[in-house]
């Protein structure tokens, strides 16, 4: 979710002819990691409405594929270990960051590649549910995946990759027959966010820019209000600068030339999200960086890999980690004004 993504699904139509043969032949094999915790009586059949219609889940899923870039966190938080998890960032064991590792229950789900997904590999997993809320599916992709297993896509009311963690958690809970558990997770974390907002009243009304340097080096990304990172900032009282939201338009981000680095100074605080030491050094080494007012006044916070990932995941499991540290850092930054 750090910029546009492209997926290769050319082979999916052709592969569908063999999908069901693979599923049938593999049904007697040793099951891979995964499974559901007990569900409430009457939870199924479940019906989950999303961008492409309503998906019916007939019974408690036993083999869940986490196809979205960050969907595993909500699945794991609800006590289910997916049989496979989509790689997103950081190359962590089982594509799962430390804040969620204990939820794996010692299992090692298969890791699906970040860019190209092979349909025959998905079919071979014999899923009975595909969670693709943060996958940015097209209608064609959704239709094809639905022929493999019931598939949950993103809600219609949010931009791709912009589904708030509350909705993602509740949709996942509904599909897994764990709506009550999902509601409690949401309520508990919303309470903590409200407490942090009250703890740091100086942040309320101050603007914050979330920025990420491009790996290409000639530009950088900033996020509009539809982005998960911006949604977190808003929850603690800090909106995105109106200029950045305007630049993002109907997307969750804007792509800006480094020649316009000074736009970062329109915010009261800047949070730089990175994925490596090299990336951090390169961004701080840009010719216009030392001249920024944000730099001179200590209003820039550069996150390390783990905190960058936690904020970017924006999930029910990752945000508590962000809350432990970032609001206090922002409060100190704003106080330096």
Secondary structure, 3 states (H helix, E strand, C coil): CCCCCCCCCCCHHHHHHHHHHHHHHHCCCCCCCCECCCCCCCCCCEEEEECCEEEEECCCCCCEEECCCCCHHHHHHCCCECCEEECCCCCCHHHCCHHHHHHHCCCCCEEECCCCCCHHHHHHCCCCEEECCCCCCCHHHHHHHHCCCCEECCCCCCCCCCCCHHHHHHHHHHHCCCHHHHHHHHHHHHHHHHHHHHHCHHHCCCCEEEEEECCCCCEEEEECCCCHHHHHHHHCCCCCCHHHHHHHCCCCEEEEEHHHHHHHHHCCEEEECCCCHHHHHHHHCCCCCCCCHHHHCCCEEECCHHHHHHHHHCCCCCHHHHHCCHHHHHHHHHHCC
